[in-house]
Amino acid sequence: MISPHLLLFCGILLGFVFVQQLVYLRIEGRTLTPAHILSSHAKSHAWNKKADLVQSLYPRVRVLCWIMTRPENLQKRLQHVNATWAQHCNLVLYMSSQSSDFPTVGLNVSEGRSQLYWKTIRAFQHIQKHHLQHADWFLKADDDTFVVLENLRYLLSQHDTEKPLYFGHKFRPFVRQGYMSGGAGYVLSREALRRFVQGFVTGRCTHFSSLEDMALGRCMEIMGVKAVDTRDANLRETFNPFWPDKHLIHKDNTKKQDSLYSYYKTKLGPECCSDFVISFHYLRAADMYMLEYYTYHLRPFGYKYRFNPHHHQNNTIEINQTNTQ
C-alpha cells in the first residue's frame, strides 16, 4: 500500500513542475517583465507580514544584500531579482564591472569567471568603506539565487554581529573548517567583514585563486572567522546550492556528486531542506516569481502552522500528521 505522505509529496512535486512549465510556455518568445507575473507584489501579501516577531526583526536584524552580476544580465536576470526577493532586504547593492543607471556599482574589475574573487574583494571593500554602519549583516548572492530574507533574519537574530562569524551552505574540500558555497549565498557579520578587509591590508589574505567561495573561506579561516553550522534542529539545510527539485528528488548521481563537496551528510527528498529555507541557486527568471508566490502568497485553506523551530523532534511528517487531524 502506498503511503499517503508519499502520494502528497508526489502531488505537490507534480504540481510544481506543471506550473513551472506553464509559466515558461506563457513567457516564451517575449521579454519577461515583473508586471507579467506579480503586478501587486509590493501592495499586499496573503501572509500576515505584521506579525510581531517579523516586524521587530526587520529593523533589529538589518541585512545588506549585495548581488554579484554583470552588464549583460541587467535585463535578463537582475530586474527579476530586484522585483522579487531583493524587495525584502534592508539595503540592496548590485555589484558589476561597470556602473549603470539600474543602478549598479562599478568595481573597476574585468568580467569573467577568473575575476569573480577580485569582484568579491572589491565589493566587500566598497561596503566596508561606505556601508559598514548601515547594516548588521552582509549577504552576498548571485543574480540567479533566491533568498527568503525573513528566514535569514530569524537565523541571524540568534547571533552577535560583533563576533567573527559567517554563514551559508558549508563545503568541505580545501579549507579545514569548511567554506560556504558562493551560489547558495553567504553572510558575513560586521566583525567578519572588518577582518576580511583587514586581511588584504596586512597581506595575510591574498588573491591566490579564482575560486571565489573557496578563496574567501580560506581568508575567513586565516582571520579567525568561524564558519557556522546553519542547519536547523533536524539537521536539514537552510542554504541550498541548487534549485529545489535537485534537492527534493532522489537521484543516486546527485547524492554522490553532493557528497564530494557537502561538509555534512547529504539528504534528498522532503527532509533535504529546512521548513525555514533561506536560499536556492541556479534559478531562471520565471523561477524567481514562482518561489516568490509560493513563499509569500500560497496557503492551503485551513492550514495552521504549529512548528516550533527550537524543538528537535519536529519534522515534516509529524507536522503533516498534526495538520490533518
N, C-alpha and C positions, 0 to 999 in steps of 0.2 A: 504494500500500500504506500502511495506517495505521500510524503509528509506535507501537511497544509502549509507549513512555513516555506518549504521548497517551492510549492506552487505559487505562493505570494511573491517570493523573490523573483521567480521566473516571469511572473506577470508584470512586475514593476520594471524589470530589465527590458522586456519586450516593448513595453510602453515607451520607455526612454529612447530605444532605438527607433521606434516608429515616429515619434515626434521629431527626433533628430533628422531623419531622412525627409520628413515632410517640410521642415524648415529649409533644408538645403535645396529641395526642389523649388520652393517658393522664391528663393533668392538667386537661383542660378541664372546667369546671363545678365545680371544687373548689379549695380553697386549697392552694397548693404549700408543703410544708414540707421542710426538709432531709432528714428521715428517709425521705421518699418516694423519694429518688433515691440518695443515698450514705450509708447508715446507718453505715458503718465508716470514714468519711473519716479521722478522727483516729487510727485504730488502726494502719493499715498502708498502704503504697504498694507497687505492683508494682516500682517502680524502686528502685535502691539509694540511699536517701537518706543513708546513712552514708559515701558516697564522700568521700575525704579533702578534696578541694577544696571541695565543697559544705558539708561540715561546718565547715571552717575559715572560710568566708566569712560564715556566719550571725552569729557574734559579732564578726567583724572589720569587716564592712560592715553596720552597723546601720541599718535603714530604718524610719523612722516613716511610716506611711501615714495620711493624713487624707482622709476621703471626704466630699465635699460632698453633702448630702441635704436633705430637707425633711420635716416631720412626717407627711404623708400617704404617704410612701414607706417608712416603717419596716417594715411587713409586706409591702408589695408588692415592694420591691427590697432593702432593706438587710439583712434577715435572711439573704438568699441570698448576698450579698457576704460577710457575716460567717461563713457556713457553708462558703465555698469559699476563694477566693484570699487573703482577709484573714487566714486562719489562718497564712500564711507570712510575715507582717510581723513585725518585732521589737516594734513598738508600733502600735496602731491607735486613731485618734480619729475619731469620727463627728461632723461639724460641721453644725449646723442652726440655725434661727432660735430654737428652743426647746429647753430641756433636757428630758430624759426618762429613764426607768429603763432604756432599751435597753442601754447609756446613750448619749445624745447630749450634746454640748457646746452649750449655748445661747450664741449670739454677739450677742444683742441687736440683731438687724437684722430688717428686714421680708423677706417672701418675694417671689418674682417674678424674672423674668429681669433686670430693671433693677437688682436688688440683688446679682447674682452677684459683682461685683467687690468690693462692700463686704464680702460674706461671706468672700471670699478674703483681703482685707486683715485683717479681724478674726481670721480663723483663723491666719494666719501671725504676727500679733502675739501671740496666745494661746500659740502654740507657742514663739516666741522667749522669752517670759516664763517659761513653765513647763516646757519640754521641750528646751531648746537642747542640753543635755549628755546627754540620754537617747538620742540617735541621732546618726548621722553624716550621714545624707541624709534629705531630707524630700520625700515623694511626695504630690502632690495628684492625686486621681482622682475621677470622678463615680460615682454609685451604679449606673450602667449600663456601667461599664468593667470589663474583666477584665485582671488583671496577673499575669505569671509572675515571681514575686519572685526565683527562683534566677537567671534570665537577667538581671534588673535588677542583682542584686548582682555578677554576673560583669562587666557593663559598668562599674559604678561602681568596682569593685576596681582598675581601671586609672587612676583619677583621685584627686586630693587634695581632700578636703572643705574644707580651709582655703584653697582658691583659689576665686575668684568664678566659679562655673560653674552652668549649668542645662541640663537635658536633656529631650528629647521629640521629637515629630514637628514638624519646622520648616515653618512657613508663611512666605510672603514679603511680602504687602502691608502697608503702613503703617509697618513698622519696618525700618530699613536692614539690620540683621544678621539679620532674621527673628525670629519669635516662635514659641513652642511651642503646639500645639493643646491646648486645655483638655480636650476629650473623650478624647484619647489618653492623657492624664495627663502630668504633667511633674514633674521632680525638681530641687530646689534643694540645692546644697551648703550647709554650715553658714555659710560666709562669704557666700554669695549671700543666705541668709535674713537675716543681720545687715544686709546692705546694703539689702535691700528694706524692712525695718522702719525703718532709719535714714533712708531716702529720704522717708518720711512725717513723721518727726520734724523733719527740716530743711526740708521743703517742696519738695524737688527733685522728688518724685513726688506726684501728686495724683489724686483720683478724677475724671478728665476724661472717662471713657467707661464705659458699662455693659458693653462687650465685655471680659469678664474676661481672656481669654488674651492678647488684643492689648494691653490696657492694662498688664497685668503685664509683657509683653515690652518695652513702651516704658520702663517703670521699670527693668527689667534693663539695658537699653542705656544709659540715663542714668547708672546707678550703676556702670557698668563691669563688668557681669556677662556673661560670654561664653556665647552660645548654641551649644552643642556639636553637632557633626555626629554623630548616633547611628546612622548606617547601618553595616552590617557590612563586612567586607573585600571583598564582592562588590557593594557599593553597594545592598544591599537594606534596606528599612526595618525597624526593630525596634519602634518605637512606631507604631501604626496607628489613624487617626481613625475608621474604620468597622468594621463587622462583617466576619468572614473572607471570605464569598463575594463581597462587593462588591470586595474587593481581588483575589480569585482569578479571577473570571470576566471575560473580555474583553467590555467594552461600550464602544462609542465615546463615548457621552454621559458615562459615568463618567470616562473618561480626560480628556475636555475639561473637565469640571467640576473634577476634582482638579488639573489643570494650572494653573488660575486661582489656586490657593492654595498648592500644594505648592512649597517652596523648591527642591527637586530634581526632576529628570525623573521622572514617574510611570511605574511599571512595573505591569503587570497579568499575571495568570497565576501559575504556580508560582514564578516568580522575583520576585514582588512583595515578598515578605516573608522576613526572615532565618530561618534554622533556629533562631536564638535569639530568636524573637519575644518582645517584652516586653508589649505590650498590644493589645487590640482594644476598640472602643467600640460603643455603641448595642445592647447585648445585653439580652435578656429573661431572666427568672429561669431558665427551662429551659436557656438557652444557657450560663449560669454553670456548671451541673452537667455539661453535655456537655463544655465546654472543660476543666473540672477532670478529668474522666475521661480525655479524650484526652491531656492533658498528663502526668498522673501515673500512669495505670493501663494504657492501651492500648499494647501492644508486639507487633509481628509476630513469630511464632515463628522463631528462628534469626537474627534481625536483629542485626548487630553494627555499632554506630555508630563510624565511623572518621574523622569530620570534624575537621579541625584549624582552629579558628576564626581562627587567625592567618595561614592560608595563602590568599592571594587567588585562587589558581587553583581552589580547591574550589568546586563548585556543586552544585545539587540533582541534575542529570542525571548528573554524574560519580559522586556518592555512590550513586545508584540502580544504576549500572553496576557499581560496586565490590561492592555487597552482593548482586548476583545472580550473581556469578562463583563 
